[in-house]
Amino acid sequence: MNFKLSNIIPKEIIPGYHAKMVHGENMSLAFWDVEKGAEVPAHSHMHEQIMHVLEGSFEFTLSGVSQTYESGDLVLIPSHAVHGGKALTACKLLDVFSPVREEYK
Amino acid sequence: MNFKLSNIIPKEIIPGYHAKMVHGENMSLAFWDVEKGAEVPAHSHMHEQIMHVLEGSFEFTLSGVSQTYESGDLVLIPSHAVHGGKALTACKLLDVFSPVREEYK
């Protein structure tokens, strides 16, 4: 099965966070366009997550520690770790999750 | 834990395929720089894989069907599906695997 990112309709999962999603059997990819200033409140989930900043400047807090990430940065978010963030500029992010984020389908 | 792609030392996993790897508990990301003309022979593995073409033109054969993929294209490769490919130009690819590719560590 194949996909073109340009053909995937984005969903606004939380205000200012627009995701194009690709789901496999064991993992989900979320390509985010994030509006400047948009915040994702601290939360956690059983899914392991790897966040990759593609463009922009994203302030991210993992287990209470905040840091600013930019293009080329990756953060490994263990299962159940509390995390949240704020787009300091408009951002493009890629999140990879395992297992699948069923609620994003 | 966090990483900068620019700080990761690439490994040439097969000739012409240079990967910067990030491993979690349940998944591995491989950021490939592929030399023009480099081929990966048909193979299979138990890991599910999602291939994402970042740059270039990559001829990919999945379960006997060949197609050329370019920037923005994604291919879902089910567990145990036979696949291989050839870089028609120099390419940048991202592969996501679950579970972890232990042999790439």
N, CA and C atoms of all chains as a GROMACS GRO file, in nm:
protein
  630
    1MET      N    1   0.086  -0.118   0.000
    1MET     CA    2   0.000   0.000   0.000
    1MET      C    3   0.090   0.123   0.000
    2ASN      N    4   0.051   0.224  -0.077
    2ASN     CA    5   0.132   0.345  -0.079
    2ASN      C    6   0.045   0.470  -0.072
    3PHE      N    7   0.110   0.577  -0.034
    3PHE     CA    8   0.041   0.703  -0.004
    3PHE      C    9   0.126   0.818  -0.056
    4LYS      N   10   0.060   0.926  -0.094
    4LYS     CA   11   0.129   1.052  -0.120
    4LYS      C   12   0.087   1.149  -0.011
    5LEU      N   13   0.186   1.206   0.056
    5LEU     CA   14   0.153   1.302   0.162
    5LEU      C   15   0.059   1.410   0.111
    6SER      N   16   0.082   1.452  -0.015
    6SER     CA   17   0.000   1.563  -0.069
    6SER      C   18  -0.147   1.525  -0.083
    7ASN      N   19  -0.176   1.394  -0.083
    7ASN     CA   20  -0.315   1.348  -0.099
    7ASN      C   21  -0.384   1.320   0.034
    8ILE      N   22  -0.311   1.323   0.143
    8ILE     CA   23  -0.370   1.291   0.272
    8ILE      C   24  -0.435   1.417   0.330
    9ILE      N   25  -0.559   1.405   0.371
    9ILE     CA   26  -0.632   1.518   0.429
    9ILE      C   27  -0.590   1.532   0.575
   10PRO      N   28  -0.541   1.650   0.614
   10PRO     CA   29  -0.501   1.665   0.755
   10PRO      C   30  -0.622   1.675   0.849
   11LYS      N   31  -0.600   1.631   0.973
   11LYS     CA   32  -0.701   1.645   1.078
   11LYS      C   33  -0.643   1.738   1.186
   12GLU      N   34  -0.725   1.829   1.235
   12GLU     CA   35  -0.681   1.915   1.345
   12GLU      C   36  -0.712   1.841   1.475
   13ILE      N   37  -0.609   1.776   1.529
   13ILE     CA   38  -0.628   1.684   1.643
   13ILE      C   39  -0.651   1.764   1.772
   14ILE      N   40  -0.571   1.867   1.790
   14ILE     CA   41  -0.597   1.965   1.895
   14ILE      C   42  -0.576   2.103   1.830
   15PRO      N   43  -0.626   2.210   1.891
   15PRO     CA   44  -0.621   2.339   1.821
   15PRO      C   45  -0.480   2.376   1.777
   16GLY      N   46  -0.466   2.403   1.647
   16GLY     CA   47  -0.338   2.445   1.591
   16GLY      C   48  -0.247   2.332   1.550
   17TYR      N   49  -0.287   2.207   1.573
   17TYR     CA   50  -0.206   2.089   1.539
   17TYR      C   51  -0.277   2.009   1.431
   18HIS      N   52  -0.226   2.018   1.308
   18HIS     CA   53  -0.289   1.957   1.191
   18HIS      C   54  -0.203   1.839   1.146
   19ALA      N   55  -0.257   1.718   1.152
   19ALA     CA   56  -0.178   1.597   1.125
   19ALA      C   57  -0.225   1.524   1.000
   20LYS      N   58  -0.127   1.486   0.920
   20LYS     CA   59  -0.151   1.385   0.816
   20LYS      C   60  -0.101   1.253   0.872
   21MET      N   61  -0.188   1.154   0.879
   21MET     CA   62  -0.159   1.030   0.949
   21MET      C   63  -0.140   0.914   0.850
   22VAL      N   64  -0.044   0.829   0.881
   22VAL     CA   65  -0.027   0.701   0.810
   22VAL      C   66  -0.020   0.592   0.916
   23HIS      N   67  -0.108   0.495   0.906
   23HIS     CA   68  -0.114   0.388   1.005
   23HIS      C   69  -0.075   0.255   0.943
   24GLY      N   70   0.013   0.183   1.011
   24GLY     CA   71   0.040   0.044   0.978
   24GLY      C   72  -0.034  -0.046   1.074
   25GLU      N   73   0.020  -0.165   1.092
   25GLU     CA   74  -0.036  -0.259   1.190
   25GLU      C   75   0.016  -0.230   1.330
   26ASN      N   76   0.144  -0.189   1.337
   26ASN     CA   77   0.212  -0.175   1.466
   26ASN      C   78   0.259  -0.034   1.496
   27MET      N   79   0.238   0.057   1.401
   27MET     CA   80   0.289   0.193   1.422
   27MET      C   81   0.207   0.294   1.344
   28SER      N   82   0.214   0.417   1.390
   28SER     CA   83   0.149   0.530   1.324
   28SER      C   84   0.250   0.641   1.304
   29LEU      N   85   0.241   0.706   1.188
   29LEU     CA   86   0.321   0.826   1.162
   29LEU      C   87   0.225   0.945   1.157
   30ALA      N   88   0.264   1.054   1.221
   30ALA     CA   89   0.185   1.178   1.217
   30ALA      C   90   0.275   1.289   1.169
   31PHE      N   91   0.242   1.345   1.052
   31PHE     CA   92   0.314   1.460   0.996
   31PHE      C   93   0.233   1.584   1.034
   32TRP      N   94   0.289   1.663   1.124
   32TRP     CA   95   0.218   1.777   1.181
   32TRP      C   96   0.259   1.908   1.116
   33ASP      N   97   0.159   1.989   1.086
   33ASP     CA   98   0.177   2.133   1.065
   33ASP      C   99   0.123   2.200   1.190
   34VAL      N  100   0.209   2.272   1.260
   34VAL     CA  101   0.169   2.333   1.386
   34VAL      C  102   0.173   2.485   1.371
   35GLU      N  103   0.066   2.547   1.416
   35GLU     CA  104   0.058   2.693   1.409
   35GLU      C  105   0.143   2.754   1.520
   36LYS      N  106   0.204   2.868   1.489
   36LYS     CA  107   0.284   2.940   1.588
   36LYS      C  108   0.203   2.963   1.714
   37GLY      N  109   0.262   2.931   1.828
   37GLY     CA  110   0.197   2.955   1.957
   37GLY      C  111   0.109   2.841   2.005
   38ALA      N  112   0.078   2.745   1.918
   38ALA     CA  113  -0.013   2.637   1.957
   38ALA      C  114   0.055   2.549   2.063
   39GLU      N  115  -0.024   2.513   2.164
   39GLU     CA  116   0.029   2.434   2.276
   39GLU      C  117  -0.040   2.299   2.285
   40VAL      N  118   0.036   2.198   2.317
   40VAL     CA  119  -0.019   2.067   2.352
   40VAL      C  120   0.006   2.048   2.501
   41PRO      N  121  -0.102   2.038   2.579
   41PRO     CA  122  -0.084   2.027   2.724
   41PRO      C  123  -0.014   1.898   2.764
   42ALA      N  124   0.044   1.898   2.881
   42ALA     CA  125   0.112   1.779   2.932
   42ALA      C  126   0.014   1.662   2.934
   43HIS      N  127   0.060   1.549   2.882
   43HIS     CA  128  -0.023   1.429   2.875
   43HIS      C  129   0.069   1.309   2.866
   44SER      N  130   0.010   1.192   2.870
   44SER     CA  131   0.090   1.070   2.853
   44SER      C  132   0.002   0.964   2.790
   45HIS      N  133   0.067   0.861   2.736
   45HIS     CA  134  -0.003   0.750   2.673
   45HIS      C  135   0.089   0.630   2.674
   46MET      N  136   0.028   0.516   2.654
   46MET     CA  137   0.108   0.392   2.658
   46MET      C  138   0.198   0.375   2.536
   47HIS      N  139   0.170   0.450   2.429
   47HIS     CA  140   0.246   0.436   2.306
   47HIS      C  141   0.385   0.497   2.323
   48GLU      N  142   0.487   0.427   2.283
   48GLU     CA  143   0.618   0.489   2.269
   48GLU      C  144   0.610   0.590   2.154
   49GLN      N  145   0.687   0.697   2.163
   49GLN     CA  146   0.682   0.803   2.061
   49GLN      C  147   0.822   0.852   2.032
   50ILE      N  148   0.852   0.877   1.906
   50ILE     CA  149   0.973   0.949   1.869
   50ILE      C  150   0.929   1.074   1.794
   51MET      N  151   0.966   1.190   1.847
   51MET     CA  152   0.933   1.317   1.783
   51MET      C  153   1.054   1.364   1.702
   52HIS      N  154   1.027   1.410   1.582
   52HIS     CA  155   1.134   1.461   1.497
   52HIS      C  156   1.092   1.599   1.447
   53VAL      N  157   1.172   1.700   1.477
   53VAL     CA  158   1.143   1.835   1.428
   53VAL      C  159   1.197   1.847   1.286
   54LEU      N  160   1.106   1.878   1.195
   54LEU     CA  161   1.144   1.895   1.054
   54LEU      C  162   1.175   2.042   1.024
   55GLU      N  163   1.093   2.131   1.077
   55GLU     CA  164   1.110   2.275   1.055
   55GLU      C  165   1.058   2.349   1.177
   56GLY      N  166   1.122   2.463   1.206
   56GLY     CA  167   1.071   2.550   1.311
   56GLY      C  168   1.138   2.525   1.445
   57SER      N  169   1.081   2.589   1.545
   57SER     CA  170   1.139   2.587   1.679
   57SER      C  171   1.027   2.545   1.776
   58PHE      N  172   1.047   2.432   1.843
   58PHE     CA  173   0.942   2.372   1.924
   58PHE      C  174   0.994   2.353   2.066
   59GLU      N  175   0.923   2.415   2.161
   59GLU     CA  176   0.957   2.397   2.303
   59GLU      C  177   0.885   2.273   2.354
   60PHE      N  178   0.962   2.180   2.405
   60PHE     CA  179   0.906   2.051   2.441
   60PHE      C  180   0.947   2.018   2.584
   61THR      N  181   0.850   1.971   2.661
   61THR     CA  182   0.875   1.936   2.802
   61THR      C  183   0.850   1.787   2.819
   62LEU      N  184   0.953   1.717   2.861
   62LEU     CA  185   0.946   1.572   2.881
   62LEU      C  186   0.984   1.543   3.025
   63SER      N  187   0.891   1.480   3.097
   63SER     CA  188   0.914   1.446   3.238
   63SER      C  189   0.962   1.567   3.317
   64GLY      N  190   0.901   1.683   3.288
   64GLY     CA  191   0.928   1.804   3.365
   64GLY      C  192   1.046   1.886   3.318
   65VAL      N  193   1.119   1.839   3.219
   65VAL     CA  194   1.237   1.911   3.170
   65VAL      C  195   1.205   1.973   3.033
   66SER      N  196   1.220   2.104   3.023
   66SER     CA  197   1.188   2.176   2.899
   66SER      C  198   1.315   2.207   2.821
   67GLN      N  199   1.301   2.196   2.690
   67GLN     CA  200   1.412   2.227   2.601
   67GLN      C  201   1.354   2.270   2.467
   68THR      N  202   1.429   2.350   2.393
   68THR     CA  203   1.383   2.394   2.261
   68THR      C  204   1.452   2.310   2.154
   69TYR      N  205   1.372   2.259   2.062
   69TYR     CA  206   1.422   2.171   1.957
   69TYR      C  207   1.399   2.235   1.821
   70GLU      N  208   1.492   2.204   1.731
   70GLU     CA  209   1.485   2.264   1.597
   70GLU      C  210   1.509   2.156   1.492
   71SER      N  211   1.513   2.196   1.368
   71SER     CA  212   1.525   2.103   1.255
   71SER      C  213   1.638   2.003   1.276
   72GLY      N  214   1.608   1.876   1.261
   72GLY     CA  215   1.710   1.772   1.276
   72GLY      C  216   1.715   1.712   1.415
   73ASP      N  217   1.639   1.767   1.508
   73ASP     CA  218   1.638   1.713   1.644
   73ASP      C  219   1.532   1.602   1.657
   74LEU      N  220   1.564   1.506   1.740
   74LEU     CA  221   1.472   1.396   1.771
   74LEU      C  222   1.465   1.378   1.922
   75VAL      N  223   1.347   1.341   1.969
   75VAL     CA  224   1.329   1.314   2.112
   75VAL      C  225   1.257   1.180   2.125
   76LEU      N  226   1.312   1.096   2.210
   76LEU     CA  227   1.254   0.965   2.239
   76LEU      C  228   1.167   0.977   2.364
   77ILE      N  229   1.039   0.949   2.350
   77ILE     CA  230   0.942   0.964   2.458
   77ILE      C  231   0.897   0.824   2.500
   78PRO      N  232   0.945   0.778   2.613
   78PRO     CA  233   0.910   0.641   2.653
   78PRO      C  234   0.760   0.628   2.680
   79SER      N  235   0.712   0.508   2.671
   79SER     CA  236   0.575   0.475   2.707
   79SER      C  237   0.542   0.536   2.843
   80HIS      N  238   0.427   0.603   2.850
   80HIS     CA  239   0.372   0.661   2.974
   80HIS      C  240   0.447   0.784   3.026
   81ALA      N  241   0.552   0.830   2.957
   81ALA     CA  242   0.622   0.952   3.002
   81ALA      C  243   0.533   1.075   2.977
   82VAL      N  244   0.529   1.166   3.073
   82VAL     CA  245   0.448   1.288   3.060
   82VAL      C  246   0.522   1.388   2.972
   83HIS      N  247   0.451   1.443   2.872
   83HIS     CA  248   0.515   1.535   2.779
   83HIS      C  249   0.412   1.634   2.724
   84GLY      N  250   0.463   1.749   2.681
   84GLY     CA  251   0.381   1.852   2.620
   84GLY      C  252   0.471   1.949   2.548
   85GLY      N  253   0.411   2.047   2.478
   85GLY     CA  254   0.498   2.137   2.403
   85GLY      C  255   0.426   2.261   2.354
   86LYS      N  256   0.507   2.349   2.296
   86LYS     CA  257   0.455   2.474   2.241
   86LYS      C  258   0.537   2.512   2.119
   87ALA      N  259   0.468   2.550   2.013
   87ALA     CA  260   0.536   2.591   1.890
   87ALA      C  261   0.581   2.736   1.904
   88LEU      N  262   0.712   2.757   1.915
   88LEU     CA  263   0.764   2.894   1.928
   88LEU      C  264   0.758   2.967   1.794
   89THR      N  265   0.762   2.890   1.687
   89THR     CA  266   0.737   2.940   1.551
   89THR      C  267   0.639   2.840   1.489
   90ALA      N  268   0.588   2.868   1.371
   90ALA     CA  269   0.519   2.763   1.296
   90ALA      C  270   0.618   2.647   1.280
   91CYS      N  271   0.570   2.524   1.296
   91CYS     CA  272   0.659   2.407   1.293
   91CYS      C  273   0.604   2.299   1.203
   92LYS      N  274   0.695   2.218   1.151
   92LYS     CA  275   0.660   2.089   1.093
   92LYS      C  276   0.729   1.983   1.179
   93LEU      N  277   0.649   1.890   1.228
   93LEU     CA  278   0.699   1.782   1.313
   93LEU      C  279   0.657   1.650   1.255
   94LEU      N  280   0.736   1.546   1.280
   94LEU     CA  281   0.696   1.408   1.252
   94LEU      C  282   0.699   1.332   1.384
   95ASP      N  283   0.586   1.273   1.419
   95ASP     CA  284   0.582   1.183   1.534
   95ASP      C  285   0.561   1.041   1.484
   96VAL      N  286   0.637   0.950   1.543
   96VAL     CA  287   0.620   0.808   1.516
   96VAL      C  288   0.577   0.742   1.646
   97PHE      N  289   0.474   0.660   1.638
   97PHE     CA  290   0.419   0.594   1.756
   97PHE      C  291   0.416   0.443   1.734
   98SER      N  292   0.438   0.370   1.840
   98SER     CA  293   0.411   0.227   1.840
   98SER      C  294   0.359   0.191   1.978
   99PRO      N  295   0.250   0.117   1.991
   99PRO     CA  296   0.165   0.069   1.880
   99PRO      C  297   0.085   0.181   1.814
  100VAL      N  298  -0.003   0.140   1.723
  100VAL     CA  299  -0.087   0.233   1.647
  100VAL      C  300  -0.169   0.323   1.741
  101ARG      N  301  -0.182   0.450   1.705
  101ARG     CA  302  -0.273   0.542   1.775
  101ARG      C  303  -0.414   0.522   1.718
  102GLU      N  304  -0.484   0.425   1.772
  102GLU     CA  305  -0.616   0.390   1.717
  102GLU      C  306  -0.712   0.509   1.718
  103GLU      N  307  -0.699   0.595   1.821
  103GLU     CA  308  -0.791   0.708   1.834
  103GLU      C  309  -0.766   0.817   1.731
  104TYR      N  310  -0.656   0.808   1.657
  104TYR     CA  311  -0.627   0.906   1.551
  104TYR      C  312  -0.681   0.859   1.416
  105LYS      N  313  -0.734   0.739   1.411
  105LYS     CA  314  -0.781   0.688   1.281
  105LYS      C  315  -0.911   0.758   1.239
  106MET      N  316   1.534   1.120   2.628
  106MET     CA  317   1.660   1.113   2.553
  106MET      C  318   1.641   1.189   2.421
  107ASN      N  319   1.744   1.262   2.381
  107ASN     CA  320   1.731   1.334   2.254
  107ASN      C  321   1.858   1.323   2.171
  108PHE      N  322   1.841   1.348   2.043
  108PHE     CA  323   1.946   1.327   1.945
  108PHE      C  324   1.943   1.441   1.844
  109LYS      N  325   2.060   1.471   1.789
  109LYS     CA  326   2.068   1.560   1.673
  109LYS      C  327   2.113   1.474   1.555
  110LEU      N  328   2.035   1.478   1.448
  110LEU     CA  329   2.073   1.398   1.331
  110LEU      C  330   2.217   1.428   1.289
  111SER      N  331   2.258   1.556   1.301
  111SER     CA  332   2.392   1.594   1.255
  111SER      C  333   2.502   1.530   1.339
  112ASN      N  334   2.467   1.482   1.460
  112ASN     CA  335   2.567   1.420   1.547
  112ASN      C  336   2.572   1.268   1.535
  113ILE      N  337   2.479   1.209   1.463
  113ILE     CA  338   2.475   1.063   1.452
  113ILE      C  339   2.570   1.019   1.339
  114ILE      N  340   2.655   0.924   1.371
  114ILE     CA  341   2.750   0.872   1.272
  114ILE      C  342   2.677   0.770   1.184
  115PRO      N  343   2.676   0.791   1.052
  115PRO     CA  344   2.607   0.694   0.967
  115PRO      C  345   2.683   0.563   0.954
  116LYS      N  346   2.607   0.456   0.933
  116LYS     CA  347   2.666   0.324   0.905
  116LYS      C  348   2.626   0.285   0.763
  117GLU      N  349   2.723   0.228   0.688
  117GLU     CA  350   2.691   0.179   0.554
  117GLU      C  351   2.642   0.034   0.570
  118ILE      N  352   2.512   0.018   0.572
  118ILE     CA  353   2.452  -0.111   0.606
  118ILE      C  354   2.468  -0.209   0.490
  119ILE      N  355   2.443  -0.162   0.371
  119ILE     CA  356   2.478  -0.236   0.249
  119ILE      C  357   2.542  -0.134   0.155
  120PRO      N  358   2.614  -0.180   0.052
  120PRO     CA  359   2.690  -0.083  -0.028
  120PRO      C  360   2.602   0.029  -0.084
  121GLY      N  361   2.641   0.151  -0.054
  121GLY     CA  362   2.571   0.267  -0.106
  121GLY      C  363   2.455   0.314  -0.020
  122TYR      N  364   2.426   0.242   0.089
  122TYR     CA  365   2.314   0.276   0.179
  122TYR      C  366   2.370   0.314   0.317
  123HIS      N  367   2.370   0.444   0.344
  123HIS     CA  368   2.429   0.499   0.466
  123HIS      C  369   2.317   0.544   0.559
  124ALA      N  370   2.306   0.483   0.676
  124ALA     CA  371   2.194   0.509   0.766
  124ALA      C  372   2.238   0.573   0.895
  125LYS      N  373   2.162   0.675   0.935
  125LYS     CA  374   2.168   0.725   1.072
  125LYS      C  375   2.048   0.666   1.145
  126MET      N  376   2.076   0.595   1.251
  126MET     CA  377   1.972   0.515   1.317
  126MET      C  378   1.934   0.576   1.452
  127VAL      N  379   1.806   0.570   1.482
  127VAL     CA  380   1.755   0.604   1.615
  127VAL      C  381   1.667   0.487   1.660
  128HIS      N  382   1.700   0.430   1.775
  128HIS     CA  383   1.627   0.313   1.824
  128HIS      C  384   1.551   0.348   1.951
  129GLY      N  385   1.425   0.309   1.956
  129GLY     CA  386   1.349   0.313   2.080
  129GLY      C  387   1.340   0.173   2.138
  130GLU      N  388   1.236   0.152   2.215
  130GLU     CA  389   1.212   0.018   2.271
  130GLU      C  390   1.139  -0.070   2.170
  131ASN      N  391   1.050  -0.006   2.091
  131ASN     CA  392   0.959  -0.080   2.004
  131ASN      C  393   0.974  -0.048   1.857
  132MET      N  394   1.062   0.048   1.827
  132MET     CA  395   1.074   0.089   1.687
  132MET      C  396   1.211   0.147   1.660
  133SER      N  397   1.249   0.143   1.534
  133SER     CA  398   1.375   0.200   1.487
  133SER      C  399   1.346   0.292   1.370
  134LEU      N  400   1.418   0.405   1.367
  134LEU     CA  401   1.414   0.496   1.252
  134LEU      C  402   1.549   0.488   1.183
  135ALA      N  403   1.547   0.481   1.050
  135ALA     CA  404   1.670   0.482   0.972
  135ALA      C  405   1.660   0.594   0.870
  136PHE      N  406   1.749   0.693   0.884
  136PHE     CA  407   1.759   0.804   0.789
  136PHE      C  408   1.871   0.769   0.691
  137TRP      N  409   1.832   0.740   0.568
  137TRP     CA  410   1.927   0.690   0.469
  137TRP      C  411   1.972   0.798   0.373
  138ASP      N  412   2.102   0.799   0.348
  138ASP     CA  413   2.156   0.864   0.229
  138ASP      C  414   2.194   0.752   0.136
  139VAL      N  415   2.135   0.752   0.018
  139VAL     CA  416   2.157   0.643  -0.076
  139VAL      C  417   2.227   0.698  -0.200
  140GLU      N  418   2.331   0.627  -0.238
  140GLU     CA  419   2.406   0.669  -0.358
  140GLU      C  420   2.329   0.630  -0.484
  141LYS      N  421   2.340   0.716  -0.585
  141LYS     CA  422   2.275   0.688  -0.713
  141LYS      C  423   2.315   0.550  -0.763
  142GLY      N  424   2.218   0.471  -0.802
  142GLY     CA  425   2.243   0.339  -0.860
  142GLY      C  426   2.251   0.227  -0.758
  143ALA      N  427   2.259   0.262  -0.629
  143ALA     CA  428   2.273   0.156  -0.528
  143ALA      C  429   2.144   0.074  -0.518
  144GLU      N  430   2.164  -0.057  -0.506
  144GLU     CA  431   2.050  -0.149  -0.504
  144GLU      C  432   2.044  -0.225  -0.373
  145VAL      N  433   1.924  -0.244  -0.323
  145VAL     CA  434   1.902  -0.334  -0.210
  145VAL      C  435   1.827  -0.456  -0.267
  146PRO      N  436   1.888  -0.574  -0.257
  146PRO     CA  437   1.825  -0.692  -0.317
  146PRO      C  438   1.696  -0.728  -0.245
  147ALA      N  439   1.611  -0.801  -0.314
  147ALA     CA  440   1.484  -0.845  -0.255
  147ALA      C  441   1.512  -0.922  -0.126
  148HIS      N  442   1.438  -0.888  -0.023
  148HIS     CA  443   1.456  -0.951   0.107
  148HIS      C  444   1.326  -0.934   0.186
  149SER      N  445   1.322  -0.997   0.301
  149SER     CA  446   1.205  -0.979   0.388
  149SER      C  447   1.249  -0.994   0.532
  150HIS      N  448   1.165  -0.945   0.621
  150HIS     CA  449   1.192  -0.954   0.765
  150HIS      C  450   1.059  -0.947   0.838
  151MET      N  451   1.065  -0.987   0.963
  151MET     CA  452   0.940  -0.989   1.040
  151MET      C  453   0.894  -0.850   1.081
  152HIS      N  454   0.984  -0.751   1.071
  152HIS     CA  455   0.951  -0.614   1.112
  152HIS      C  456   0.858  -0.550   1.011
  153GLU      N  457   0.753  -0.489   1.059
  153GLU     CA  458   0.677  -0.400   0.971
  153GLU      C  459   0.763  -0.279   0.938
  154GLN      N  460   0.744  -0.222   0.819
  154GLN     CA  461   0.828  -0.110   0.774
  154GLN      C  462   0.740  -0.008   0.703
  155ILE      N  463   0.766   0.119   0.727
  155ILE     CA  464   0.708   0.225   0.645
  155ILE      C  465   0.825   0.302   0.586
  156MET      N  466   0.830   0.305   0.452
  156MET     CA  467   0.936   0.378   0.382
  156MET      C  468   0.880   0.514   0.340
  157HIS      N  469   0.959   0.616   0.360
  157HIS     CA  470   0.919   0.752   0.322
  157HIS      C  471   1.032   0.811   0.239
  158VAL      N  472   1.002   0.850   0.116
  158VAL     CA  473   1.103   0.914   0.032
  158VAL      C  474   1.106   1.063   0.065
  159LEU      N  475   1.224   1.108   0.107
  159LEU     CA  476   1.243   1.250   0.141
  159LEU      C  477   1.293   1.329   0.021
  160GLU      N  478   1.386   1.270  -0.053
  160GLU     CA  479   1.443   1.335  -0.172
  160GLU      C  480   1.484   1.228  -0.271
  161GLY      N  481   1.475   1.262  -0.399
  161GLY     CA  482   1.523   1.173  -0.504
  161GLY      C  483   1.416   1.084  -0.560
  162SER      N  484   1.461   0.989  -0.639
  162SER     CA  485   1.372   0.902  -0.713
  162SER      C  486   1.417   0.758  -0.685
  163PHE      N  487   1.329   0.680  -0.625
  163PHE     CA  488   1.365   0.547  -0.576
  163PHE      C  489   1.270   0.444  -0.637
  164GLU      N  490   1.328   0.348  -0.710
  164GLU     CA  491   1.248   0.239  -0.767
  164GLU      C  492   1.236   0.130  -0.662
  165PHE      N  493   1.115   0.096  -0.628
  165PHE     CA  494   1.091   0.005  -0.516
  165PHE      C  495   0.999  -0.106  -0.563
  166THR      N  496   1.034  -0.229  -0.526
  166THR     CA  497   0.956  -0.346  -0.564
  166THR      C  498   0.903  -0.412  -0.438
  167LEU      N  499   0.773  -0.420  -0.429
  167LEU     CA  500   0.707  -0.479  -0.312
  167LEU      C  501   0.619  -0.592  -0.360
  168SER      N  502   0.647  -0.711  -0.311
  168SER     CA  503   0.568  -0.830  -0.348
  168SER      C  504   0.558  -0.843  -0.500
  169GLY      N  505   0.672  -0.815  -0.569
  169GLY     CA  506   0.680  -0.836  -0.713
  169GLY      C  507   0.632  -0.720  -0.798
  170VAL      N  508   0.581  -0.615  -0.737
  170VAL     CA  509   0.530  -0.500  -0.813
  170VAL      C  510   0.626  -0.382  -0.796
  171SER      N  511   0.678  -0.332  -0.909
  171SER     CA  512   0.774  -0.222  -0.906
  171SER      C  513   0.706  -0.089  -0.936
  172GLN      N  514   0.752   0.013  -0.867
  172GLN     CA  515   0.699   0.148  -0.889
  172GLN      C  516   0.808   0.246  -0.848
  173THR      N  517   0.805   0.364  -0.908
  173THR     CA  518   0.903   0.467  -0.874
  173THR      C  519   0.838   0.566  -0.778
  174TYR      N  520   0.911   0.593  -0.671
  174TYR     CA  521   0.861   0.682  -0.565
  174TYR      C  522   0.951   0.804  -0.554
  175GLU      N  523   0.887   0.916  -0.518
  175GLU     CA  524   0.960   1.042  -0.508
  175GLU      C  525   0.923   1.112  -0.379
  176SER      N  526   0.977   1.231  -0.362
  176SER     CA  527   0.957   1.307  -0.238
  176SER      C  528   0.810   1.315  -0.198
  177GLY      N  529   0.783   1.280  -0.072
  177GLY     CA  530   0.646   1.284  -0.021
  177GLY      C  531   0.573   1.152  -0.032
  178ASP      N  532   0.633   1.054  -0.096
  178ASP     CA  533   0.568   0.923  -0.109
  178ASP      C  534   0.602   0.835   0.012
  179LEU      N  535   0.505   0.752   0.048
  179LEU     CA  536   0.523   0.654   0.157
  179LEU      C  537   0.475   0.518   0.110
  180VAL      N  538   0.542   0.414   0.154
  180VAL     CA  539   0.502   0.277   0.122
  180VAL      C  540   0.497   0.196   0.251
  181LEU      N  541   0.387   0.128   0.270
  181LEU     CA  542   0.368   0.042   0.386
  181LEU      C  543   0.408  -0.100   0.348
  182ILE      N  544   0.505  -0.154   0.418
  182ILE     CA  545   0.561  -0.286   0.387
  182ILE      C  546   0.524  -0.379   0.502
  183PRO      N  547   0.427  -0.466   0.478
  183PRO     CA  548   0.383  -0.554   0.588
  183PRO      C  549   0.495  -0.648   0.632
  184SER      N  550   0.484  -0.693   0.754
  184SER     CA  551   0.572  -0.796   0.807
  184SER      C  552   0.587  -0.910   0.706
  185HIS      N  553   0.712  -0.951   0.680
  185HIS     CA  554   0.746  -1.064   0.594
  185HIS      C  555   0.723  -1.041   0.445
  186ALA      N  556   0.678  -0.924   0.404
  186ALA     CA  557   0.660  -0.897   0.260
  186ALA      C  558   0.798  -0.883   0.193
  187VAL      N  559   0.813  -0.942   0.076
  187VAL     CA  560   0.940  -0.935   0.004
  187VAL      C  561   0.950  -0.799  -0.067
  188HIS      N  562   1.066  -0.732  -0.048
  188HIS     CA  563   1.083  -0.599  -0.105
  188HIS      C  564   1.230  -0.572  -0.135
  189GLY      N  565   1.253  -0.482  -0.229
  189GLY     CA  566   1.387  -0.441  -0.265
  189GLY      C  567   1.377  -0.312  -0.345
  190GLY      N  568   1.493  -0.253  -0.379
  190GLY     CA  569   1.484  -0.126  -0.449
  190GLY      C  570   1.615  -0.083  -0.511
  191LYS      N  571   1.605   0.027  -0.584
  191LYS     CA  572   1.723   0.084  -0.651
  191LYS      C  573   1.707   0.236  -0.656
  192ALA      N  574   1.814   0.305  -0.621
  192ALA     CA  575   1.813   0.451  -0.625
  192ALA      C  576   1.838   0.498  -0.768
  193LEU      N  577   1.736   0.555  -0.830
  193LEU     CA  578   1.749   0.604  -0.968
  193LEU      C  579   1.828   0.734  -0.970
  194THR      N  580   1.823   0.806  -0.860
  194THR     CA  581   1.907   0.923  -0.835
  194THR      C  582   1.962   0.905  -0.694
  195ALA      N  583   2.054   0.990  -0.652
  195ALA     CA  584   2.086   0.994  -0.508
  195ALA      C  585   1.956   1.022  -0.434
  196CYS      N  586   1.936   0.953  -0.323
  196CYS     CA  587   1.809   0.963  -0.249
  196CYS      C  588   1.834   0.987  -0.100
  197LYS      N  589   1.737   1.050  -0.038
  197LYS     CA  590   1.724   1.049   0.108
  197LYS      C  591   1.592   0.979   0.140
  198LEU      N  592   1.602   0.876   0.222
  198LEU     CA  593   1.486   0.797   0.260
  198LEU      C  594   1.479   0.792   0.413
  199LEU      N  595   1.357   0.778   0.463
  199LEU     CA  596   1.338   0.746   0.605
  199LEU      C  597   1.260   0.615   0.611
  200ASP      N  598   1.316   0.518   0.681
  200ASP     CA  599   1.244   0.394   0.709
  200ASP      C  600   1.212   0.388   0.858
  201VAL      N  601   1.088   0.349   0.887
  201VAL     CA  602   1.047   0.327   1.025
  201VAL      C  603   1.014   0.178   1.037
  202PHE      N  604   1.065   0.117   1.141
  202PHE     CA  605   1.046  -0.027   1.164
  202PHE      C  606   0.986  -0.051   1.302
  203SER      N  607   0.902  -0.152   1.311
  203SER     CA  608   0.860  -0.202   1.442
  203SER      C  609   0.845  -0.353   1.428
  204PRO      N  610   0.899  -0.434   1.519
  204PRO     CA  611   0.981  -0.392   1.634
  204PRO      C  612   1.119  -0.339   1.593
  205VAL      N  613   1.203  -0.313   1.692
  205VAL     CA  614   1.340  -0.262   1.671
  205VAL      C  615   1.420  -0.356   1.580
  206ARG      N  616   1.500  -0.293   1.491
  206ARG     CA  617   1.596  -0.370   1.410
  206ARG      C  618   1.722  -0.392   1.495
  207GLU      N  619   1.720  -0.495   1.575
  207GLU     CA  620   1.831  -0.520   1.669
  207GLU      C  621   1.965  -0.531   1.596
  208GLU      N  622   1.962  -0.589   1.476
  208GLU     CA  623   2.086  -0.612   1.402
  208GLU      C  624   2.146  -0.483   1.347
  209TYR      N  625   2.071  -0.372   1.352
  209TYR     CA  626   2.124  -0.243   1.305
  209TYR      C  627   2.190  -0.165   1.419
  210LYS      N  628   2.181  -0.218   1.541
  210LYS     CA  629   2.237  -0.143   1.655
  210LYS      C  630   2.389  -0.148   1.654
   0.00000   0.00000   0.00000
